[in-house]
Amino acid sequence: MTGETHSSDLNAAQAKSDLLSAYNDAAGRVPTAPDFAGDQNGKTFTPGIYHTAAAFTLTGTLTLDGQGDPNAVFIFQVDAALNTAAGSTITLVNGAQAPNVFWQVLGAAGQVHHLPSPGQSCP
């Protein structure tokens, strides 16, 4: 990794403020689909705001389908832990873009990996 570390300066304070604003924005959004629960292996989500009061679990492949819109946004509100098993993947298809996927998690997050480029999956 390269770059500078900003732990206690104005850049760090601004980053913390921006992070809190983004988190609160995601938490304050109204879900656009019914609540979901359980393992999301084999599921496909279209653009929207999704909420679960239970832990979010992924043991295989989850697909995010942008439906041809490169500006499609996916927001996941998780009121418990976010758990992904080793080897699980999130696949972006039909225009879905990693920078438009947001996770607002109240509990612990384990085994979280970077989202892939469109058309790719991430382990």
C-alpha positions as protocol buffer text, in pm:
chain_id: "A"
residue {
  index: 1
  type: MET
  ca { x: 0 y: 0 z: 0 }
}
residue {
  index: 2
  type: THR
  ca { x: 124 y: 347 z: -77 }
}
residue {
  index: 3
  type: GLY
  ca { x: 18 y: 694 z: 22 }
}
residue {
  index: 4
  type: GLU
  ca { x: -3 y: 893 z: 341 }
}
residue {
  index: 5
  type: THR
  ca { x: -163 y: 809 z: 672 }
}
residue {
  index: 6
  type: HIS
  ca { x: -389 y: 1076 z: 819 }
}
residue {
  index: 7
  type: SER
  ca { x: -483 y: 971 z: 1170 }
}
residue {
  index: 8
  type: SER
  ca { x: -541 y: 1297 z: 1355 }
}
residue {
  index: 9
  type: ASP
  ca { x: -546 y: 1580 z: 1107 }
}
residue {
  index: 10
  type: LEU
  ca { x: -807 y: 1773 z: 907 }
}
residue {
  index: 11
  type: ASN
  ca { x: -815 y: 1505 z: 634 }
}
residue {
  index: 12
  type: ALA
  ca { x: -894 y: 1237 z: 892 }
}
residue {
  index: 13
  type: ALA
  ca { x: -1162 y: 1453 z: 1053 }
}
residue {
  index: 14
  type: GLN
  ca { x: -1324 y: 1518 z: 713 }
}
residue {
  index: 15
  type: ALA
  ca { x: -1314 y: 1148 z: 624 }
}
residue {
  index: 16
  type: LYS
  ca { x: -1478 y: 1058 z: 955 }
}
residue {
  index: 17
  type: SER
  ca { x: -1748 y: 1320 z: 900 }
}
residue {
  index: 18
  type: ASP
  ca { x: -1811 y: 1198 z: 543 }
}
residue {
  index: 19
  type: LEU
  ca { x: -1831 y: 837 z: 659 }
}
residue {
  index: 20
  type: LEU
  ca { x: -2082 y: 922 z: 930 }
}
residue {
  index: 21
  type: SER
  ca { x: -2293 y: 1120 z: 683 }
}
residue {
  index: 22
  type: ALA
  ca { x: -2295 y: 834 z: 432 }
}
residue {
  index: 23
  type: TYR
  ca { x: -2379 y: 577 z: 702 }
}
residue {
  index: 24
  type: ASN
  ca { x: -2666 y: 787 z: 835 }
}
residue {
  index: 25
  type: ASP
  ca { x: -2795 y: 852 z: 483 }
}
residue {
  index: 26
  type: ALA
  ca { x: -2803 y: 478 z: 407 }
}
residue {
  index: 27
  type: ALA
  ca { x: -2963 y: 400 z: 744 }
}
residue {
  index: 28
  type: GLY
  ca { x: -3234 y: 661 z: 691 }
}
residue {
  index: 29
  type: ARG
  ca { x: -3348 y: 532 z: 352 }
}
residue {
  index: 30
  type: VAL
  ca { x: -3686 y: 359 z: 326 }
}
residue {
  index: 31
  type: PRO
  ca { x: -3661 y: 2 z: 193 }
}
residue {
  index: 32
  type: THR
  ca { x: -3811 y: -51 z: -152 }
}
residue {
  index: 33
  type: ALA
  ca { x: -3862 y: -426 z: -110 }
}
residue {
  index: 34
  type: PRO
  ca { x: -3995 y: -656 z: 162 }
}
residue {
  index: 35
  type: ASP
  ca { x: -3752 y: -754 z: 438 }
}
residue {
  index: 36
  type: PHE
  ca { x: -3537 y: -1058 z: 366 }
}
residue {
  index: 37
  type: ALA
  ca { x: -3357 y: -1306 z: 588 }
}
residue {
  index: 38
  type: GLY
  ca { x: -3141 y: -1616 z: 571 }
}
residue {
  index: 39
  type: ASP
  ca { x: -2864 y: -1722 z: 339 }
}
residue {
  index: 40
  type: GLN
  ca { x: -2860 y: -1517 z: 18 }
}
residue {
  index: 41
  type: ASN
  ca { x: -2683 y: -1789 z: -184 }
}
residue {
  index: 42
  type: GLY
  ca { x: -2838 y: -1809 z: -531 }
}
residue {
  index: 43
  type: LYS
  ca { x: -3042 y: -1490 z: -491 }
}
residue {
  index: 44
  type: THR
  ca { x: -3055 y: -1202 z: -738 }
}
residue {
  index: 45
  type: PHE
  ca { x: -3125 y: -845 z: -632 }
}
residue {
  index: 46
  type: THR
  ca { x: -3228 y: -563 z: -866 }
}
residue {
  index: 47
  type: PRO
  ca { x: -3159 y: -197 z: -783 }
}
residue {
  index: 48
  type: GLY
  ca { x: -3320 y: -88 z: -459 }
}
residue {
  index: 49
  type: ILE
  ca { x: -3298 y: -52 z: -85 }
}
residue {
  index: 50
  type: TYR
  ca { x: -3306 y: -379 z: 106 }
}
residue {
  index: 51
  type: HIS
  ca { x: -3344 y: -438 z: 480 }
}
residue {
  index: 52
  type: THR
  ca { x: -3298 y: -733 z: 711 }
}
residue {
  index: 53
  type: ALA
  ca { x: -3337 y: -736 z: 1088 }
}
residue {
  index: 54
  type: ALA
  ca { x: -3150 y: -1067 z: 1094 }
}
residue {
  index: 55
  type: ALA
  ca { x: -2789 y: -1142 z: 1011 }
}
residue {
  index: 56
  type: PHE
  ca { x: -2698 y: -1125 z: 643 }
}
residue {
  index: 57
  type: THR
  ca { x: -2537 y: -1452 z: 541 }
}
residue {
  index: 58
  type: LEU
  ca { x: -2379 y: -1550 z: 210 }
}
residue {
  index: 59
  type: THR
  ca { x: -2239 y: -1900 z: 156 }
}
residue {
  index: 60
  type: GLY
  ca { x: -2226 y: -1900 z: -225 }
}
residue {
  index: 61
  type: THR
  ca { x: -2310 y: -1656 z: -504 }
}
residue {
  index: 62
  type: LEU
  ca { x: -2523 y: -1341 z: -478 }
}
residue {
  index: 63
  type: THR
  ca { x: -2601 y: -1156 z: -801 }
}
residue {
  index: 64
  type: LEU
  ca { x: -2669 y: -783 z: -828 }
}
residue {
  index: 65
  type: ASP
  ca { x: -2851 y: -711 z: -1156 }
}
residue {
  index: 66
  type: GLY
  ca { x: -2829 y: -349 z: -1271 }
}
residue {
  index: 67
  type: GLN
  ca { x: -3097 y: -408 z: -1537 }
}
residue {
  index: 68
  type: GLY
  ca { x: -2895 y: -218 z: -1796 }
}
residue {
  index: 69
  type: ASP
  ca { x: -2855 y: 94 z: -1581 }
}
residue {
  index: 70
  type: PRO
  ca { x: -2491 y: 177 z: -1495 }
}
residue {
  index: 71
  type: ASN
  ca { x: -2624 y: 422 z: -1233 }
}
residue {
  index: 72
  type: ALA
  ca { x: -2831 y: 156 z: -1054 }
}
residue {
  index: 73
  type: VAL
  ca { x: -2792 y: 177 z: -675 }
}
residue {
  index: 74
  type: PHE
  ca { x: -2808 y: -110 z: -425 }
}
residue {
  index: 75
  type: ILE
  ca { x: -2832 y: -31 z: -54 }
}
residue {
  index: 76
  type: PHE
  ca { x: -2832 y: -313 z: 202 }
}
residue {
  index: 77
  type: GLN
  ca { x: -2942 y: -224 z: 557 }
}
residue {
  index: 78
  type: VAL
  ca { x: -2840 y: -503 z: 795 }
}
residue {
  index: 79
  type: ASP
  ca { x: -2954 y: -472 z: 1157 }
}
residue {
  index: 80
  type: ALA
  ca { x: -2727 y: -756 z: 1271 }
}
residue {
  index: 81
  type: ALA
  ca { x: -2403 y: -918 z: 1155 }
}
residue {
  index: 82
  type: LEU
  ca { x: -2284 y: -953 z: 795 }
}
residue {
  index: 83
  type: ASN
  ca { x: -2123 y: -1293 z: 737 }
}
residue {
  index: 84
  type: THR
  ca { x: -1977 y: -1427 z: 415 }
}
residue {
  index: 85
  type: ALA
  ca { x: -1824 y: -1772 z: 389 }
}
residue {
  index: 86
  type: ALA
  ca { x: -1488 y: -1838 z: 230 }
}
residue {
  index: 87
  type: GLY
  ca { x: -1540 y: -1880 z: -142 }
}
residue {
  index: 88
  type: SER
  ca { x: -1864 y: -1683 z: -155 }
}
residue {
  index: 89
  type: THR
  ca { x: -1902 y: -1429 z: -436 }
}
residue {
  index: 90
  type: ILE
  ca { x: -2102 y: -1123 z: -534 }
}
residue {
  index: 91
  type: THR
  ca { x: -2148 y: -1099 z: -909 }
}
residue {
  index: 92
  type: LEU
  ca { x: -2237 y: -769 z: -1080 }
}
residue {
  index: 93
  type: VAL
  ca { x: -2431 y: -806 z: -1406 }
}
residue {
  index: 94
  type: ASN
  ca { x: -2621 y: -594 z: -1660 }
}
residue {
  index: 95
  type: GLY
  ca { x: -2454 y: -264 z: -1576 }
}
residue {
  index: 96
  type: ALA
  ca { x: -2429 y: -297 z: -1196 }
}
residue {
  index: 97
  type: GLN
  ca { x: -2125 y: -104 z: -1069 }
}
residue {
  index: 98
  type: ALA
  ca { x: -1932 y: -167 z: -746 }
}
residue {
  index: 99
  type: PRO
  ca { x: -1922 y: 205 z: -648 }
}
residue {
  index: 100
  type: ASN
  ca { x: -2304 y: 201 z: -640 }
}
residue {
  index: 101
  type: VAL
  ca { x: -2331 y: -78 z: -380 }
}
residue {
  index: 102
  type: PHE
  ca { x: -2362 y: 32 z: -17 }
}
residue {
  index: 103
  type: TRP
  ca { x: -2371 y: -169 z: 305 }
}
residue {
  index: 104
  type: GLN
  ca { x: -2506 y: -23 z: 630 }
}
residue {
  index: 105
  type: VAL
  ca { x: -2436 y: -285 z: 899 }
}
residue {
  index: 106
  type: LEU
  ca { x: -2517 y: -253 z: 1270 }
}
residue {
  index: 107
  type: GLY
  ca { x: -2339 y: -572 z: 1378 }
}
residue {
  index: 108
  type: ALA
  ca { x: -2002 y: -726 z: 1312 }
}
residue {
  index: 109
  type: ALA
  ca { x: -1883 y: -779 z: 956 }
}
residue {
  index: 110
  type: GLY
  ca { x: -1666 y: -1079 z: 875 }
}
residue {
  index: 111
  type: GLN
  ca { x: -1498 y: -1204 z: 558 }
}
residue {
  index: 112
  type: VAL
  ca { x: -1605 y: -895 z: 362 }
}
residue {
  index: 113
  type: HIS
  ca { x: -1425 y: -865 z: 29 }
}
residue {
  index: 114
  type: HIS
  ca { x: -1404 y: -592 z: -232 }
}
residue {
  index: 115
  type: LEU
  ca { x: -1675 y: -587 z: -496 }
}
residue {
  index: 116
  type: PRO
  ca { x: -1564 y: -684 z: -845 }
}
residue {
  index: 117
  type: SER
  ca { x: -1574 y: -494 z: -1169 }
}
residue {
  index: 118
  type: PRO
  ca { x: -1895 y: -534 z: -1368 }
}
residue {
  index: 119
  type: GLY
  ca { x: -1933 y: -881 z: -1516 }
}
residue {
  index: 120
  type: GLN
  ca { x: -1680 y: -1024 z: -1270 }
}
residue {
  index: 121
  type: SER
  ca { x: -1731 y: -1189 z: -936 }
}
residue {
  index: 122
  type: CYS
  ca { x: -1531 y: -1159 z: -620 }
}
residue {
  index: 123
  type: PRO
  ca { x: -1429 y: -1444 z: -393 }
}
